[in-house]
Amino acid sequence: MVFRGLLLTLVGLAIGLAGSFALARYIRSPLYEVSARDPASFTTVAITLTVVALLACWIPTRRALSIDPATALRTE
């Protein structure tokens, strides 16, 4: 489950970063003393989103693996 979630995250990041680079020239004017294609900003956002997605996939998976399957099926 974690692998599938991270795969979707990486695909989304790739599409989002490509779109951001393509559209960066349109938001150049409202930015103050920051380049529209600032590598630090893009890197920080990509790392933050990846960490949040990893936690969002890992925490429920860890909780699900800690439950005995027979007990879970009996309560349903």
PDB file of N, CA, C and O in Angstrom, chain B, residues numbered from 101:
ATOM      1  N   MET B 101       0.814  -1.197   0.000  1.00  0.00           N
ATOM      2  CA  MET B 101       0.000   0.000   0.000  1.00  0.00           C
ATOM      3  C   MET B 101       0.860   1.264   0.000  1.00  0.00           C
ATOM      4  O   MET B 101       0.538   2.254  -0.657  1.00  0.00           O
ATOM      5  N   VAL B 102       1.944   1.207   0.740  1.00  0.00           N
ATOM      6  CA  VAL B 102       2.819   2.380   0.798  1.00  0.00           C
ATOM      7  C   VAL B 102       3.445   2.630  -0.569  1.00  0.00           C
ATOM      8  O   VAL B 102       3.554   3.775  -1.006  1.00  0.00           O
ATOM      9  N   PHE B 103       3.857   1.559  -1.242  1.00  0.00           N
ATOM     10  CA  PHE B 103       4.470   1.707  -2.564  1.00  0.00           C
ATOM     11  C   PHE B 103       3.498   2.319  -3.562  1.00  0.00           C
ATOM     12  O   PHE B 103       3.870   3.208  -4.328  1.00  0.00           O
ATOM     13  N   ARG B 104       2.247   1.844  -3.557  1.00  0.00           N
ATOM     14  CA  ARG B 104       1.252   2.396  -4.486  1.00  0.00           C
ATOM     15  C   ARG B 104       0.982   3.875  -4.206  1.00  0.00           C
ATOM     16  O   ARG B 104       0.861   4.679  -5.130  1.00  0.00           O
ATOM     17  N   GLY B 105       0.891   4.218  -2.937  1.00  0.00           N
ATOM     18  CA  GLY B 105       0.665   5.616  -2.581  1.00  0.00           C
ATOM     19  C   GLY B 105       1.814   6.509  -2.991  1.00  0.00           C
ATOM     20  O   GLY B 105       1.604   7.611  -3.498  1.00  0.00           O
ATOM     21  N   LEU B 106       3.038   6.031  -2.771  1.00  0.00           N
ATOM     22  CA  LEU B 106       4.202   6.829  -3.165  1.00  0.00           C
ATOM     23  C   LEU B 106       4.347   6.901  -4.682  1.00  0.00           C
ATOM     24  O   LEU B 106       4.806   7.911  -5.215  1.00  0.00           O
ATOM     25  N   LEU B 107       3.962   5.847  -5.372  1.00  0.00           N
ATOM     26  CA  LEU B 107       4.006   5.882  -6.834  1.00  0.00           C
ATOM     27  C   LEU B 107       3.057   6.947  -7.365  1.00  0.00           C
ATOM     28  O   LEU B 107       3.421   7.720  -8.251  1.00  0.00           O
ATOM     29  N   LEU B 108       1.839   6.989  -6.826  1.00  0.00           N
ATOM     30  CA  LEU B 108       0.889   8.032  -7.233  1.00  0.00           C
ATOM     31  C   LEU B 108       1.401   9.427  -6.873  1.00  0.00           C
ATOM     32  O   LEU B 108       1.208  10.385  -7.621  1.00  0.00           O
ATOM     33  N   THR B 109       2.050   9.523  -5.723  1.00  0.00           N
ATOM     34  CA  THR B 109       2.606  10.809  -5.302  1.00  0.00           C
ATOM     35  C   THR B 109       3.691  11.274  -6.254  1.00  0.00           C
ATOM     36  O   THR B 109       3.712  12.439  -6.652  1.00  0.00           O
ATOM     37  N   LEU B 110       4.586  10.380  -6.620  1.00  0.00           N
ATOM     38  CA  LEU B 110       5.680  10.746  -7.524  1.00  0.00           C
ATOM     39  C   LEU B 110       5.170  11.111  -8.913  1.00  0.00           C
ATOM     40  O   LEU B 110       5.702  12.021  -9.548  1.00  0.00           O
ATOM     41  N   VAL B 111       4.147  10.408  -9.389  1.00  0.00           N
ATOM     42  CA  VAL B 111       3.555  10.765 -10.684  1.00  0.00           C
ATOM     43  C   VAL B 111       2.917  12.144 -10.599  1.00  0.00           C
ATOM     44  O   VAL B 111       3.079  12.964 -11.503  1.00  0.00           O
ATOM     45  N   GLY B 112       2.197  12.399  -9.523  1.00  0.00           N
ATOM     46  CA  GLY B 112       1.587  13.711  -9.332  1.00  0.00           C
ATOM     47  C   GLY B 112       2.606  14.827  -9.201  1.00  0.00           C
ATOM     48  O   GLY B 112       2.417  15.920  -9.734  1.00  0.00           O
ATOM     49  N   LEU B 113       3.693  14.543  -8.484  1.00  0.00           N
ATOM     50  CA  LEU B 113       4.760  15.540  -8.362  1.00  0.00           C
ATOM     51  C   LEU B 113       5.397  15.837  -9.710  1.00  0.00           C
ATOM     52  O   LEU B 113       5.664  16.997 -10.024  1.00  0.00           O
ATOM     53  N   ALA B 114       5.642  14.813 -10.506  1.00  0.00           N
ATOM     54  CA  ALA B 114       6.248  15.017 -11.820  1.00  0.00           C
ATOM     55  C   ALA B 114       5.348  15.870 -12.713  1.00  0.00           C
ATOM     56  O   ALA B 114       5.818  16.788 -13.385  1.00  0.00           O
ATOM     57  N   ILE B 115       4.056  15.558 -12.713  1.00  0.00           N
ATOM     58  CA  ILE B 115       3.119  16.342 -13.523  1.00  0.00           C
ATOM     59  C   ILE B 115       3.016  17.769 -12.995  1.00  0.00           C
ATOM     60  O   ILE B 115       3.003  18.726 -13.769  1.00  0.00           O
ATOM     61  N   GLY B 116       2.943  17.905 -11.668  1.00  0.00           N
ATOM     62  CA  GLY B 116       2.835  19.239 -11.073  1.00  0.00           C
ATOM     63  C   GLY B 116       4.074  20.093 -11.290  1.00  0.00           C
ATOM     64  O   GLY B 116       3.967  21.282 -11.589  1.00  0.00           O
ATOM     65  N   LEU B 117       5.242  19.494 -11.140  1.00  0.00           N
ATOM     66  CA  LEU B 117       6.478  20.260 -11.362  1.00  0.00           C
ATOM     67  C   LEU B 117       6.633  20.661 -12.816  1.00  0.00           C
ATOM     68  O   LEU B 117       7.071  21.772 -13.112  1.00  0.00           O
ATOM     69  N   ALA B 118       6.276  19.757 -13.735  1.00  0.00           N
ATOM     70  CA  ALA B 118       6.343  20.106 -15.157  1.00  0.00           C
ATOM     71  C   ALA B 118       5.385  21.255 -15.472  1.00  0.00           C
ATOM     72  O   ALA B 118       5.737  22.186 -16.196  1.00  0.00           O
ATOM     73  N   GLY B 119       4.181  21.179 -14.927  1.00  0.00           N
ATOM     74  CA  GLY B 119       3.223  22.259 -15.138  1.00  0.00           C
ATOM     75  C   GLY B 119       3.668  23.567 -14.504  1.00  0.00           C
ATOM     76  O   GLY B 119       3.454  24.641 -15.067  1.00  0.00           O
ATOM     77  N   SER B 120       4.283  23.478 -13.344  1.00  0.00           N
ATOM     78  CA  SER B 120       4.759  24.680 -12.667  1.00  0.00           C
ATOM     79  C   SER B 120       5.883  25.351 -13.446  1.00  0.00           C
ATOM     80  O   SER B 120       5.916  26.575 -13.578  1.00  0.00           O
ATOM     81  N   PHE B 121       6.797  24.543 -13.957  1.00  0.00           N
ATOM     82  CA  PHE B 121       7.873  25.120 -14.760  1.00  0.00           C
ATOM     83  C   PHE B 121       7.326  25.745 -16.035  1.00  0.00           C
ATOM     84  O   PHE B 121       7.798  26.797 -16.467  1.00  0.00           O
ATOM     85  N   ALA B 122       6.337  25.103 -16.634  1.00  0.00           N
ATOM     86  CA  ALA B 122       5.764  25.627 -17.867  1.00  0.00           C
ATOM     87  C   ALA B 122       4.997  26.930 -17.640  1.00  0.00           C
ATOM     88  O   ALA B 122       5.009  27.816 -18.494  1.00  0.00           O
ATOM     89  N   LEU B 123       4.335  27.044 -16.495  1.00  0.00           N
ATOM     90  CA  LEU B 123       3.508  28.224 -16.227  1.00  0.00           C
ATOM     91  C   LEU B 123       4.203  29.265 -15.359  1.00  0.00           C
ATOM     92  O   LEU B 123       3.585  30.267 -15.000  1.00  0.00           O
ATOM     93  N   ALA B 124       5.458  29.059 -15.017  1.00  0.00           N
ATOM     94  CA  ALA B 124       6.162  29.968 -14.107  1.00  0.00           C
ATOM     95  C   ALA B 124       6.309  31.372 -14.682  1.00  0.00           C
ATOM     96  O   ALA B 124       6.330  32.344 -13.928  1.00  0.00           O
ATOM     97  N   ARG B 125       6.408  31.490 -15.972  1.00  0.00           N
ATOM     98  CA  ARG B 125       6.608  32.832 -16.543  1.00  0.00           C
ATOM     99  C   ARG B 125       5.376  33.715 -16.381  1.00  0.00           C
ATOM    100  O   ARG B 125       5.481  34.940 -16.436  1.00  0.00           O
ATOM    101  N   TYR B 126       4.209  33.102 -16.181  1.00  0.00           N
ATOM    102  CA  TYR B 126       2.983  33.888 -16.018  1.00  0.00           C
ATOM    103  C   TYR B 126       2.827  34.483 -14.623  1.00  0.00           C
ATOM    104  O   TYR B 126       2.059  35.428 -14.443  1.00  0.00           O
ATOM    105  N   ILE B 127       3.539  33.950 -13.637  1.00  0.00           N
ATOM    106  CA  ILE B 127       3.411  34.488 -12.278  1.00  0.00           C
ATOM    107  C   ILE B 127       4.651  35.274 -11.864  1.00  0.00           C
ATOM    108  O   ILE B 127       4.859  35.517 -10.675  1.00  0.00           O
ATOM    109  N   ARG B 128       5.453  35.662 -12.805  1.00  0.00           N
ATOM    110  CA  ARG B 128       6.691  36.370 -12.502  1.00  0.00           C
ATOM    111  C   ARG B 128       6.433  37.734 -11.861  1.00  0.00           C
ATOM    112  O   ARG B 128       7.173  38.125 -10.959  1.00  0.00           O
ATOM    113  N   SER B 129       5.430  38.455 -12.287  1.00  0.00           N
ATOM    114  CA  SER B 129       5.217  39.820 -11.809  1.00  0.00           C
ATOM    115  C   SER B 129       4.813  39.913 -10.336  1.00  0.00           C
ATOM    116  O   SER B 129       5.303  40.826  -9.671  1.00  0.00           O
ATOM    117  N   PRO B 130       3.968  39.054  -9.768  1.00  0.00           N
ATOM    118  CA  PRO B 130       3.603  39.239  -8.355  1.00  0.00           C
ATOM    119  C   PRO B 130       4.660  38.768  -7.356  1.00  0.00           C
ATOM    120  O   PRO B 130       4.515  39.007  -6.157  1.00  0.00           O
ATOM    121  N   LEU B 131       5.702  38.115  -7.814  1.00  0.00           N
ATOM    122  CA  LEU B 131       6.733  37.627  -6.902  1.00  0.00           C
ATOM    123  C   LEU B 131       7.706  38.748  -6.554  1.00  0.00           C
ATOM    124  O   LEU B 131       8.099  39.530  -7.419  1.00  0.00           O
ATOM    125  N   TYR B 132       8.087  38.819  -5.301  1.00  0.00           N
ATOM    126  CA  TYR B 132       8.979  39.876  -4.841  1.00  0.00           C
ATOM    127  C   TYR B 132      10.314  39.269  -4.434  1.00  0.00           C
ATOM    128  O   TYR B 132      10.376  38.496  -3.477  1.00  0.00           O
ATOM    129  N   GLU B 133      11.362  39.604  -5.137  1.00  0.00           N
ATOM    130  CA  GLU B 133      12.731  39.162  -4.883  1.00  0.00           C
ATOM    131  C   GLU B 133      12.906  37.646  -4.881  1.00  0.00           C
ATOM    132  O   GLU B 133      13.800  37.113  -4.224  1.00  0.00           O
ATOM    133  N   VAL B 134      12.036  36.962  -5.627  1.00  0.00           N
ATOM    134  CA  VAL B 134      12.162  35.512  -5.769  1.00  0.00           C
ATOM    135  C   VAL B 134      11.973  35.185  -7.243  1.00  0.00           C
ATOM    136  O   VAL B 134      11.066  35.704  -7.894  1.00  0.00           O
ATOM    137  N   SER B 135      12.820  34.338  -7.752  1.00  0.00           N
ATOM    138  CA  SER B 135      12.698  33.915  -9.138  1.00  0.00           C
ATOM    139  C   SER B 135      11.458  33.033  -9.294  1.00  0.00           C
ATOM    140  O   SER B 135      11.075  32.319  -8.367  1.00  0.00           O
ATOM    141  N   ALA B 136      10.845  33.089 -10.455  1.00  0.00           N
ATOM    142  CA  ALA B 136       9.663  32.263 -10.709  1.00  0.00           C
ATOM    143  C   ALA B 136      10.027  30.790 -10.757  1.00  0.00           C
ATOM    144  O   ALA B 136       9.178  29.927 -10.531  1.00  0.00           O
ATOM    145  N   ARG B 137      11.275  30.505 -11.048  1.00  0.00           N
ATOM    146  CA  ARG B 137      11.747  29.117 -11.100  1.00  0.00           C
ATOM    147  C   ARG B 137      12.816  28.893 -10.031  1.00  0.00           C
ATOM    148  O   ARG B 137      13.882  28.344 -10.311  1.00  0.00           O
ATOM    149  N   ASP B 138      12.522  29.319  -8.823  1.00  0.00           N
ATOM    150  CA  ASP B 138      13.453  29.190  -7.706  1.00  0.00           C
ATOM    151  C   ASP B 138      13.616  27.717  -7.333  1.00  0.00           C
ATOM    152  O   ASP B 138      12.648  27.086  -6.910  1.00  0.00           O
ATOM    153  N   PRO B 139      14.829  27.152  -7.481  1.00  0.00           N
ATOM    154  CA  PRO B 139      15.014  25.726  -7.188  1.00  0.00           C
ATOM    155  C   PRO B 139      14.774  25.380  -5.718  1.00  0.00           C
ATOM    156  O   PRO B 139      14.295  24.285  -5.423  1.00  0.00           O
ATOM    157  N   ALA B 140      15.087  26.265  -4.809  1.00  0.00           N
ATOM    158  CA  ALA B 140      14.886  25.998  -3.387  1.00  0.00           C
ATOM    159  C   ALA B 140      13.389  25.845  -3.075  1.00  0.00           C
ATOM    160  O   ALA B 140      13.002  24.969  -2.302  1.00  0.00           O
ATOM    161  N   SER B 141      12.568  26.682  -3.668  1.00  0.00           N
ATOM    162  CA  SER B 141      11.122  26.599  -3.438  1.00  0.00           C
ATOM    163  C   SER B 141      10.545  25.304  -4.003  1.00  0.00           C
ATOM    164  O   SER B 141       9.760  24.623  -3.343  1.00  0.00           O
ATOM    165  N   PHE B 142      10.936  24.977  -5.213  1.00  0.00           N
ATOM    166  CA  PHE B 142      10.435  23.748  -5.830  1.00  0.00           C
ATOM    167  C   PHE B 142      10.894  22.516  -5.056  1.00  0.00           C
ATOM    168  O   PHE B 142      10.120  21.576  -4.873  1.00  0.00           O
ATOM    169  N   THR B 143      12.129  22.513  -4.607  1.00  0.00           N
ATOM    170  CA  THR B 143      12.655  21.380  -3.853  1.00  0.00           C
ATOM    171  C   THR B 143      11.952  21.246  -2.510  1.00  0.00           C
ATOM    172  O   THR B 143      11.585  20.141  -2.112  1.00  0.00           O
ATOM    173  N   THR B 144      11.761  22.353  -1.811  1.00  0.00           N
ATOM    174  CA  THR B 144      11.103  22.330  -0.514  1.00  0.00           C
ATOM    175  C   THR B 144       9.672  21.818  -0.627  1.00  0.00           C
ATOM    176  O   THR B 144       9.236  21.003   0.186  1.00  0.00           O
ATOM    177  N   VAL B 145       8.955  22.285  -1.614  1.00  0.00           N
ATOM    178  CA  VAL B 145       7.566  21.844  -1.802  1.00  0.00           C
ATOM    179  C   VAL B 145       7.521  20.363  -2.161  1.00  0.00           C
ATOM    180  O   VAL B 145       6.688  19.627  -1.631  1.00  0.00           O
ATOM    181  N   ALA B 146       8.396  19.918  -3.044  1.00  0.00           N
ATOM    182  CA  ALA B 146       8.403  18.513  -3.452  1.00  0.00           C
ATOM    183  C   ALA B 146       8.732  17.595  -2.276  1.00  0.00           C
ATOM    184  O   ALA B 146       8.094  16.557  -2.104  1.00  0.00           O
ATOM    185  N   ILE B 147       9.719  17.969  -1.471  1.00  0.00           N
ATOM    186  CA  ILE B 147      10.093  17.152  -0.317  1.00  0.00           C
ATOM    187  C   ILE B 147       8.974  17.130   0.717  1.00  0.00           C
ATOM    188  O   ILE B 147       8.654  16.077   1.267  1.00  0.00           O
ATOM    189  N   THR B 148       8.382  18.285   0.981  1.00  0.00           N
ATOM    190  CA  THR B 148       7.293  18.358   1.962  1.00  0.00           C
ATOM    191  C   THR B 148       6.099  17.506   1.533  1.00  0.00           C
ATOM    192  O   THR B 148       5.545  16.762   2.342  1.00  0.00           O
ATOM    193  N   LEU B 149       5.705  17.611   0.272  1.00  0.00           N
ATOM    194  CA  LEU B 149       4.573  16.816  -0.207  1.00  0.00           C
ATOM    195  C   LEU B 149       4.878  15.323  -0.180  1.00  0.00           C
ATOM    196  O   LEU B 149       3.995  14.516   0.107  1.00  0.00           O
ATOM    197  N   THR B 150       6.116  14.952  -0.475  1.00  0.00           N
ATOM    198  CA  THR B 150       6.490  13.543  -0.437  1.00  0.00           C
ATOM    199  C   THR B 150       6.457  13.000   0.986  1.00  0.00           C
ATOM    200  O   THR B 150       5.991  11.882   1.207  1.00  0.00           O
ATOM    201  N   VAL B 151       6.941  13.768   1.950  1.00  0.00           N
ATOM    202  CA  VAL B 151       6.933  13.329   3.343  1.00  0.00           C
ATOM    203  C   VAL B 151       5.502  13.200   3.858  1.00  0.00           C
ATOM    204  O   VAL B 151       5.174  12.233   4.545  1.00  0.00           O
ATOM    205  N   VAL B 152       4.657  14.162   3.531  1.00  0.00           N
ATOM    206  CA  VAL B 152       3.256  14.105   3.965  1.00  0.00           C
ATOM    207  C   VAL B 152       2.550  12.904   3.334  1.00  0.00           C
ATOM    208  O   VAL B 152       1.781  12.218   4.008  1.00  0.00           O
ATOM    209  N   ALA B 153       2.799  12.646   2.060  1.00  0.00           N
ATOM    210  CA  ALA B 153       2.188  11.493   1.402  1.00  0.00           C
ATOM    211  C   ALA B 153       2.711  10.186   1.985  1.00  0.00           C
ATOM    212  O   ALA B 153       1.950   9.230   2.140  1.00  0.00           O
ATOM    213  N   LEU B 154       3.994  10.135   2.307  1.00  0.00           N
ATOM    214  CA  LEU B 154       4.556   8.931   2.923  1.00  0.00           C
ATOM    215  C   LEU B 154       3.891   8.651   4.264  1.00  0.00           C
ATOM    216  O   LEU B 154       3.529   7.510   4.552  1.00  0.00           O
ATOM    217  N   LEU B 155       3.728   9.680   5.081  1.00  0.00           N
ATOM    218  CA  LEU B 155       3.053   9.499   6.364  1.00  0.00           C
ATOM    219  C   LEU B 155       1.585   9.122   6.183  1.00  0.00           C
ATOM    220  O   LEU B 155       1.053   8.304   6.933  1.00  0.00           O
ATOM    221  N   ALA B 156       0.935   9.716   5.192  1.00  0.00           N
ATOM    222  CA  ALA B 156      -0.475   9.418   4.945  1.00  0.00           C
ATOM    223  C   ALA B 156      -0.669   7.981   4.471  1.00  0.00           C
ATOM    224  O   ALA B 156      -1.740   7.408   4.671  1.00  0.00           O
ATOM    225  N   CYS B 157       0.335   7.399   3.856  1.00  0.00           N
ATOM    226  CA  CYS B 157       0.243   5.997   3.422  1.00  0.00           C
ATOM    227  C   CYS B 157       0.743   5.049   4.499  1.00  0.00           C
ATOM    228  O   CYS B 157       0.182   3.970   4.691  1.00  0.00           O
ATOM    229  N   TRP B 158       1.778   5.441   5.190  1.00  0.00           N
ATOM    230  CA  TRP B 158       2.447   4.537   6.125  1.00  0.00           C
ATOM    231  C   TRP B 158       1.660   4.333   7.421  1.00  0.00           C
ATOM    232  O   TRP B 158       1.573   3.205   7.908  1.00  0.00           O
ATOM    233  N   ILE B 159       1.093   5.385   7.983  1.00  0.00           N
ATOM    234  CA  ILE B 159       0.404   5.278   9.269  1.00  0.00           C
ATOM    235  C   ILE B 159      -0.806   4.331   9.189  1.00  0.00           C
ATOM    236  O   ILE B 159      -0.914   3.445  10.036  1.00  0.00           O
ATOM    237  N   PRO B 160      -1.711   4.470   8.226  1.00  0.00           N
ATOM    238  CA  PRO B 160      -2.825   3.512   8.160  1.00  0.00           C
ATOM    239  C   PRO B 160      -2.368   2.080   7.842  1.00  0.00           C
ATOM    240  O   PRO B 160      -2.954   1.114   8.329  1.00  0.00           O
ATOM    241  N   THR B 161      -1.319   1.955   7.023  1.00  0.00           N
ATOM    242  CA  THR B 161      -0.815   0.622   6.702  1.00  0.00           C
ATOM    243  C   THR B 161      -0.240  -0.042   7.945  1.00  0.00           C
ATOM    244  O   THR B 161      -0.464  -1.230   8.176  1.00  0.00           O
ATOM    245  N   ARG B 162       0.488   0.706   8.732  1.00  0.00           N
ATOM    246  CA  ARG B 162       1.067   0.166   9.966  1.00  0.00           C
ATOM    247  C   ARG B 162      -0.027  -0.253  10.938  1.00  0.00           C
ATOM    248  O   ARG B 162       0.080  -1.299  11.580  1.00  0.00           O
ATOM    249  N   ARG B 163      -1.073   0.552  11.051  1.00  0.00           N
ATOM    250  CA  ARG B 163      -2.186   0.206  11.943  1.00  0.00           C
ATOM    251  C   ARG B 163      -2.923  -1.033  11.444  1.00  0.00           C
ATOM    252  O   ARG B 163      -3.328  -1.878  12.242  1.00  0.00           O
ATOM    253  N   ALA B 164      -3.098  -1.143  10.133  1.00  0.00           N
ATOM    254  CA  ALA B 164      -3.799  -2.304   9.583  1.00  0.00           C
ATOM    255  C   ALA B 164      -2.985  -3.579   9.759  1.00  0.00           C
ATOM    256  O   ALA B 164      -3.555  -4.649   9.974  1.00  0.00           O
ATOM    257  N   LEU B 165      -1.674  -3.480   9.672  1.00  0.00           N
ATOM    258  CA  LEU B 165      -0.838  -4.662   9.832  1.00  0.00           C
ATOM    259  C   LEU B 165      -0.745  -5.125  11.282  1.00  0.00           C
ATOM    260  O   LEU B 165      -0.376  -6.270  11.542  1.00  0.00           O
ATOM    261  N   SER B 166      -1.073  -4.260  12.215  1.00  0.00           N
ATOM    262  CA  SER B 166      -0.979  -4.646  13.621  1.00  0.00           C
ATOM    263  C   SER B 166      -2.208  -5.424  14.096  1.00  0.00           C
ATOM    264  O   SER B 166      -2.201  -5.975  15.197  1.00  0.00           O
ATOM    265  N   ILE B 167      -3.252  -5.474  13.284  1.00  0.00           N
ATOM    266  CA  ILE B 167      -4.484  -6.172  13.656  1.00  0.00           C
ATOM    267  C   ILE B 167      -4.461  -7.588  13.088  1.00  0.00           C
ATOM    268  O   ILE B 167      -4.076  -7.800  11.938  1.00  0.00           O
ATOM    269  N   ASP B 168      -4.874  -8.548  13.902  1.00  0.00           N
ATOM    270  CA  ASP B 168      -4.974  -9.934  13.453  1.00  0.00           C
ATOM    271  C   ASP B 168      -6.113 -10.038  12.432  1.00  0.00           C
ATOM    272  O   ASP B 168      -7.227  -9.601  12.722  1.00  0.00           O
ATOM    273  N   PRO B 169      -5.863 -10.608  11.239  1.00  0.00           N
ATOM    274  CA  PRO B 169      -6.914 -10.686  10.217  1.00  0.00           C
ATOM    275  C   PRO B 169      -8.155 -11.460  10.658  1.00  0.00           C
ATOM    276  O   PRO B 169      -9.277 -11.089  10.313  1.00  0.00           O
ATOM    277  N   ALA B 170      -7.955 -12.527  11.414  1.00  0.00           N
ATOM    278  CA  ALA B 170      -9.114 -13.307  11.868  1.00  0.00           C
ATOM    279  C   ALA B 170      -9.994 -12.497  12.817  1.00  0.00           C
ATOM    280  O   ALA B 170     -11.220 -12.592  12.768  1.00  0.00           O
ATOM    281  N   THR B 171      -9.369 -11.711  13.670  1.00  0.00           N
ATOM    282  CA  THR B 171     -10.131 -10.856  14.592  1.00  0.00           C
ATOM    283  C   THR B 171     -10.880  -9.774  13.823  1.00  0.00           C
ATOM    284  O   THR B 171     -12.033  -9.474  14.135  1.00  0.00           O
ATOM    285  N   ALA B 172     -10.246  -9.202  12.844  1.00  0.00           N
ATOM    286  CA  ALA B 172     -10.900  -8.164  12.041  1.00  0.00           C
ATOM    287  C   ALA B 172     -12.089  -8.723  11.282  1.00  0.00           C
ATOM    288  O   ALA B 172     -13.125  -8.067  11.176  1.00  0.00           O
ATOM    289  N   LEU B 173     -11.948  -9.935  10.753  1.00  0.00           N
ATOM    290  CA  LEU B 173     -13.056 -10.550  10.022  1.00  0.00           C
ATOM    291  C   LEU B 173     -14.198 -10.948  10.951  1.00  0.00           C
ATOM    292  O   LEU B 173     -15.365 -10.888  10.562  1.00  0.00           O
ATOM    293  N   ARG B 174     -13.873 -11.347  12.156  1.00  0.00           N
ATOM    294  CA  ARG B 174     -14.914 -11.748  13.123  1.00  0.00           C
ATOM    295  C   ARG B 174     -15.768 -10.547  13.536  1.00  0.00           C
ATOM    296  O   ARG B 174     -16.973 -10.692  13.738  1.00  0.00           O
ATOM    297  N   THR B 175     -15.176  -9.396  13.659  1.00  0.00           N
ATOM    298  CA  THR B 175     -15.933  -8.222  14.099  1.00  0.00           C
ATOM    299  C   THR B 175     -16.784  -7.645  12.982  1.00  0.00           C
ATOM    300  O   THR B 175     -17.719  -6.895  13.262  1.00  0.00           O
ATOM    301  N   GLU B 176     -16.502  -7.958  11.752  1.00  0.00           N
ATOM    302  CA  GLU B 176     -17.308  -7.469  10.635  1.00  0.00           C
ATOM    303  C   GLU B 176     -18.526  -8.273  10.582  1.00  0.00           C
ATOM    304  O   GLU B 176     -19.374  -8.052   9.717  1.00  0.00           O
TER     305      GLU B 176
END
